[in-house]
């Protein structure tokens, strides 16, 4: 007889991966604080948001295990990010033309 897959498969990630990601998050946080103290003009916010995007991607991929989940979850994440981008763009347009 064949055993049925109950969908309770667990993804096993080494502790070293978690420690590496944690060190990366701490390092990127230190970099964000350092960038905030440097005057880059209009690019300070862009650099800080880019670093925040990298940190969020690490958290979503590793700690939330989206990297190892079914593709439908990745589609949902893409839809959420597209919606967020539209909201940011509309807000930016509204702010620019006031």
C-alpha positions in Angstrom: 0.0 0.0 0.0 1.0 3.5 -0.6 1.1 6.1 2.2 -0.8 9.3 1.6 1.0 12.6 1.9 -0.8 14.4 4.7 0.9 17.7 3.9 2.7 17.8 7.3 6.2 17.9 5.8 8.5 20.0 7.8 11.3 22.0 6.3 14.5 21.6 8.2 17.0 24.5 8.1 20.3 24.4 9.9 20.9 26.6 12.9 24.0 28.0 11.1 21.6 29.5 8.5 19.6 31.2 11.2 22.7 32.5 12.8 24.0 33.8 9.5 20.7 35.6 8.7 20.6 37.0 12.2 24.2 38.4 11.8 23.2 39.8 8.4 20.2 41.5 10.0 22.2 43.0 12.8 24.9 44.2 10.3 22.3 45.7 8.0 20.7 47.5 11.0 24.1 48.9 11.9 24.6 50.0 8.3 21.1 51.7 8.3 22.1 53.6 11.5 25.4 54.6 9.9 23.7 55.7 6.7 21.3 57.8 8.7 24.2 59.8 10.1 25.8 60.4 6.7 24.5 63.2 4.6 23.7 61.7 1.2 21.2 64.4 0.3 18.1 63.0 -1.4 19.6 59.5 -1.6 19.7 58.9 2.2 16.0 57.7 2.3 16.4 55.6 -0.9 19.5 53.8 0.5 17.7 53.2 3.9 14.6 51.8 2.2 16.8 49.6 0.0 18.5 48.2 3.1 15.1 47.7 4.7 13.9 45.8 1.6 16.9 43.5 1.9 16.2 42.9 5.6 12.5 42.2 4.9 13.4 39.8 2.1 15.7 37.8 4.4 13.0 37.6 7.1 10.3 36.5 4.7 12.5 34.0 2.9 14.2 32.4 5.9 12.3 33.0 9.1 8.9 32.7 7.6 10.0 29.8 5.4 8.4 31.2 2.2 11.5 30.1 0.3 10.5 26.5 0.9 6.7 26.8 0.6 4.4 26.1 -2.3 4.5 28.5 -5.3 1.0 29.9 -4.4 2.5 31.7 -1.4 5.1 33.4 -3.6 2.2 34.6 -5.8 0.4 36.0 -2.8 3.6 37.8 -1.7 4.1 39.2 -5.2 0.5 40.5 -5.3 1.0 42.1 -1.9 4.2 43.8 -3.0 2.6 45.0 -6.2 -0.3 46.5 -4.2 2.1 48.2 -1.8 4.1 49.6 -4.8 0.9 51.0 -6.3 0.0 52.7 -2.9 3.5 54.2 -2.7 3.4 55.4 -6.3 0.0 57.0 -5.8 1.1 58.6 -2.5 4.2 60.0 -4.2 2.2 61.4 -7.1 -0.2 63.0 -4.6 2.6 64.5 -2.6 4.5 65.8 -5.6 1.6 67.7 -7.2 0.3 69.4 -4.0 
